[in-house]
Amino acid sequence: MTIEKATFGAGCFWGVEAAFAAIPGVTATAVGYEGGSLERPTYKDVCTDQTGHAEVVELDFDPAQVTFEQLLDAFFGLHDPTTLNRQGPDWGTQYRSAIFFHSPEQEALAKAKIEQLTAAGQFEPKRIVTKVEPALTFWRAEEYHQKYLEKRGLSSCHI
């Protein structure tokens, strides 16, 4: 079995992690921080909106069970990709809509999906503001954030 990685930022990572963890073929999830300049950021650091990191979910998936394109469909279905640096009541660059690609194929698929959704007018009159960025360093969030909703007996949050 070949396992691949995918990393998505779609606002607060708690609900995003729960949504991706429920997809058959996703074998592991972790919440953390990606795309910033500070080494080993903490939640407190990222909440200052000064580190450049996004709250993200990094997941492992079996491409024989779920494709990256199916994960993209889930990503675009579980948040509003037209709100710049905001999801629901949460605002700041750490809540930006972002796809951190792990391969040239993932980059091409992500950009093609944005073009497809734009051409279809799915979010008109707004436009998709999702950033497509290379995955560089994933900093795992503190343990109390991992599977946060599951640990509290919740199935969802405000996303």
Phi, psi and omega in degrees: 000128176265129179248135176244164177252151172217147181224126184229139172246120183219041183098206180306129189284347183298306181290327179296316178299314181299319181295315180290324181298335182278354182277123177301133183103341173277118188262341179198150174225153172211142176261150181184206187230139183215150169090011182246186186255341184276132176281140178052053180292150173256169177302318179299318178299311185295325180294345177287345183064028181245353185268341183084359180281151170253147169287125186226164169243124173259130181229153172258138179217153178264107183296347175284341181253326180215131181272161176299323179297322176294323176294322176298318177301316178297314180304310182288341178273342186256003175208174179263104183281008181256356181262121183282119175056040181199142169219118182056229182280354183269131179224155182128161183298337179292345180255017182293156175277120184209145172243119179259107187276148181253359180201160175301327179296316178298319178300312181297318180295319180296314180294322178295321179295319178296317178298317181298312181295322178294313180298326180283349180070025186300328184246012181299146009274000179281168177239152179289130180248010181303130176272142174245111188230152176291140173285123179248280180237122174267122177256113181297133178288166179305152187301326182293344176275338183291128180052039186307309182294318179301317181297335183257007179071024179255152179254342180201169172230205190284359182290000000 
